[in-house]
Amino acid sequence: MKDAINSPIDQIDRKILDELSKDGRISVTELSRRVNLSKTPCQARIKRLEDQGYILGYRAVIDPKRLGLPHVAFVEVKLSDTRKAALEAFNKAVRALPEVEQAHMIASSFDYLLKVRTKDIAAYREVLGEKLSALPHVAQTSTHVSMEAVKDDAE
């Protein structure tokens, strides 16, 4: 018998995941109707997909502009040290910054790409100077300011 974590998903599972990704608050009754499955098996599949880690959680998508945070900057970060301890120190510190929405280690001429959200360019400048530049092992940063979100699956 295959390990549950490695068991494959089928087309119905994929339909369930697709529908839940569009609307995490959909009722099981409506979801089962959309994927052409009765309610009990649909619930069992959702539970299995959660247990196997396909579904990581459910959340509300909040409009950051309504919260006064319309400014988005993408920041390339080059570290002075990329040994394991330095990476762990940087990762831990960057996770603690509420202005950093996303942080990705990148295979490039720089080490990380951060998505930073603030109220305006002045607030971003302060975050850059006082927080990002002070993160462990930061040697250099380069900022790219977003003028418009053309596609953002989080919205």
Protein Blocks (a to p, Z undefined) as FASTA:
>chain_A
ZZfklpccdfklmmmmmmmmmommbcfklmmmmnopafklmmmmmmmmmmnomanbdcdd
ddfklnopabccddddddfbfcfklmmmmmmmmmmpmklmbdcddddfbfbdcddddfbl
klmmmmmmmmmmmpghiabdcddddfbdfbdfkZZ
